[in-house]
Amino acid sequence: MARNGSLVITGLRGPVAPVVVMMGVAGTGKSVVGSALAEATGWAFLDADDFHPEANLRKMRSGVPLTDADRWPWLEDLRQLLIDHQGRGERCVLACSALKQSYRALLEEAAPSARWFHLHGPSDLIESRLRSRSGHFMGAEMLQSQLRDLELPSRATRLDIRLSVQELLQCVIKALAEPAEI
């Protein structure tokens, strides 16, 4: 049993995937929910945004969408991080847009048993969130390009971002306590 403030987490019995991935477009709360899960469980938290090369950050700050060519080296780095964590026997939570199936497939090579959670919601809510945050390289003007690139995942638990972080966390904990669908 782990505690996160007043939240008591139970139900994580038996084998749990060593990797949990929170995915979705910018502004859906991947980092917030992912870090809350990591804090509640004691697992490592990896925010994919922290691993972008400077060239990618400059492009996004300028409102230029990333291309596949921009993303592949970054995704390879994330893949290696997952391999490293699993090699040390560490469970981790990765917050990563993972917009395309090919991106998810690369990450799944490193973590075939990963549990995927797709944070989604109305585009006007996501845009509002992006407009209200400051100091982040991903601006609201980039949302449409991410929505265009998004390929809906076939094996992810969908999480509605209109729920509170605590409610989303409870949904994740409940899903992790259940056997994974294959």
N, C-alpha and C positions, 0 to 999 in steps of 0.2 A: 504494500500500500504506500502510495506517495502522496504528498500534500502540495497543493499549489494555492497558497493563501488559505481560503476557507474551503476549497475544493478538495475532497478526498477521492482519490482514484482507486477503484478496485476493479477486479475483473481481468487483469492482465496475468492470467494463469497460462502455464504451458508455454510451448515455443511460440515466440512472437517474431515476426520478420525483423532481421537485424537492421533493415533500412526502411524508413518511411519517407515518402516523397509527397510534399505539398506542391501541387502544380496549378497553373492558371495564368491568366494575363496579369499584367501589372495592376496593382490597386485592389486585388481581391483579398489580401490579407494573408498571403502565404507565409511571410516572415513572422507575423504576429501569432498566427495559429501554430506554426511550426515551432517557434521559440517557446510558446506556452506548453506545448506537448513535451519538448525537451526538458523544460524546467520541471514539469510535473513528474517525469519519469527518470530524470537523471541521465538521459541520453545526450550525446553530443548534438549540437545544432550547427548545421552548415547552411549559410545563406549564399546561394549561388551568385548573388550580386557582388559579394565580396571578392569573387575570383575573376571578374571580368578584367581583361587587359585594359590598360589606359586608352588605347586606340578605340576600343568599343565604347568606353565611357564618354570619350570626346564626341563620338558620333551621336550617341543618344542624347547628350546634353545639348547638341546642336539641332536636335529634332530629326535626325537622319536614322531611319530604321536599319537595324542590323540585317545583313544577308546571311545565307547559310555559310558562306565562306568566313564571315566574321565569327559565327557561332561555333563552328566545328572545333577549333583549338580550345575554346573555353569549355565545351562539352567534354572533350577528351581529358582536360584537367579535372573536371568534376567526376568523370568515370574513374580516374586514378584515385581521387580522394575516397570514393566509395570502396574501391579495392583495398586501400590502405586501412580504412576503418574496420572493414570486415577481417582483414588479415590480423588485426590486433584483437579481434573478438569484441569490438565495440559496436553497440547499437547506435544508430544516428538518425537524425531527421534532416532531410534536405529540402529547402525551399527553393524551387526552381521553376521557371515558366514552363519548360519542357513542352513547347507549343506544338511540335510536330511529332508524329509517330516515329519517324526516323531518329529523332533526338531521344525519345523515350527508349527506343530499342537499344541505342548505344549505352544508355545508363543501365538498362536491364542486363546487358552483357556482364556488367560488374556486380549487379545485385538482382539475380533472377527471381528471388523471392520477395523483392521489395513490395510494400503495400503502397498503393497510389491513392491520393485524395485530390480530387479536382474541385477547387474553389471557383464557383461561378455565381453570377448574379446579373441583374439588369445593367445594361451598359451606362445608363444615366447615373446610377449609383456609383459604379466604378469610376466614371469620369469625375464625379463630384469628389470622391476620395482622392483621386490624383491631383485635382486642383487645390485641395485643401492641405496637402502635405508640402513641406518645404525642405530644401536641402537634398532632395533626391534627384538623381540624374534622369529619371524616367518621367517625362512630362505628359500631361493629358493629351497633347497633340499626337502622341505616339500610340494611343489606345487603338485607333482604327486599324493601324498596321498589324498590331498584335491580334486583334479579333479576326482579321483576314487570314493571318498565318495559322491560327489555332485549328488544329485537327482534333476533334473530340476524341478523348481516349475511350477505348473499348473496355478496359479493365481497371477502372478507377471508381472509387466511391465518390459520388457527387455530393458536395457540401454547398448549401445555399448561404451566401454571405450576408443575407438579411438577418441571419441568426447572430446572437452575441458570440463573442469569443468563447465564453464559458460553455454555451450550448454547442458550439462547433467542436470544442475540445471533448465534450461528453460524447458526441457522435463519433469522433475518431476513436476514443477509448473503447466504446461499444463495438465498433467495427473491428478493431484490433483483437478483441476478445473472441471474435467469431473466426471460424476457419476461412482462409482465403478462398475466393472463387477462382477457378482456373479455366 
